[in-house]
Amino acid sequence: MGLWVSAHLHRLSAEGRSAYVVRKGPAQGGTLLVKISRMEAGARVLTQARDGAGRLGWLPAFSGRVVPESEADAYIQRAVSRDPDLWVVEVEDAEGRNPFEGQEIG
């Protein structure tokens, strides 16, 4: 996971997009949770998952809604307490776009 995250952060940096690791899980495993900050508008939270066919996708928290940053951060803290192998990446994007491959599931 560490190499995958690093490669994507490098790509985002080259595109001029802001993204950074908030929390590292194990280098060789773990699941990724992405917080997409829409600045003053709030944030979205997505968790990496696989669909029924095994394709990489994203489960949106809060039914995909934009929520206040504090609510998103509290959700992330609860997720980390349940899964110590969780990686957390924050992306700043005023339009709320997920920069990682895969469709939203659900």
N, C-alpha and C positions, 0 to 999 in steps of 0.2 A: 504494500500500500504506500509506503514511504516514497518509493521511486515514482510511482504513478502520480501521487499528489505533487511531488516536486516537478515532474515534467509538465503537468498542467499549470502549475503556478508560473513556471518559466514562460509557457505559451501566453498566458494572460498578461504577464508583464510586457512581453514583446508587443502585444496588442494595445498596450497602454491602459489596461484595466487593473483596478486595485483588488488584490486578493491576498490573504495571508492565513497561515495556520494558527488557529487559536489553541488547539490541543492536539498533541501527537499521541497516537496509539502505537501498537507494536509495528516495527518496520516491515515485517513480513505478513501482516494480517490486519484484521480489524474492518470496521465498517465506517463509511464516510457520512457525516452529517454536514449539510451546507446551510449556512445562514446567508441569505441574500438581503443585504441592507439596501433599502430604498431611501436612505438618509431620513429626512424629516417625515416621510410618508410611513415609516415603519419597516418591518422585515418579514420575509417568508422563510420557512424552515423546511428543508427537504432531507430525507434519509435515503441513502443508497439501498436498493433492493433489486431483486430479480423478479420478473413476471412469471406467469405459469409456463412459458416456453423457455425460460432460462435467460432471457435477454435482460441486460442491465437497464434499470429504470430508477425512478425516484418516487418515494411515498411522501406526499405533502402533509405536513402537520397543519392543524387548524383548518382542515378542508381546503387548503390552498390559499386561504385568506392572508392578507397583509395584516400583521398585528403590531402593537407597540414593541419597540426594541426590548423593553424590560420583560414583556411577556415571552418573547422569543428566547431571551437569555435564561429565564426561569425554566422554560421547556428544555433547553439544552442542558442545564445543570441536572435536571431530573434524569434525562437520558444518559448522561455520563455516569451518574450514580448507579444506574442499572447495568451499564455496559462499560467497564473500565478499558475495553479495547477500542473505544470509539475515537475516531479522528474527527476534528471539527475545523472546518474552513469557513472563513467569512469572506464574502465577495460584496463589493460595493457596486451597485448598478441601479441607477435611478428608474430604469424601466422594469426591474425585477427579473431579468433574464438569468436562467441557469446556464453557466458556461461549460458544464460537463455534458458528455454525451449520454443519451438515453431519454426516453419519454417519461412523463409523469404517469404513475400507475394509480388507477382508482378514480 
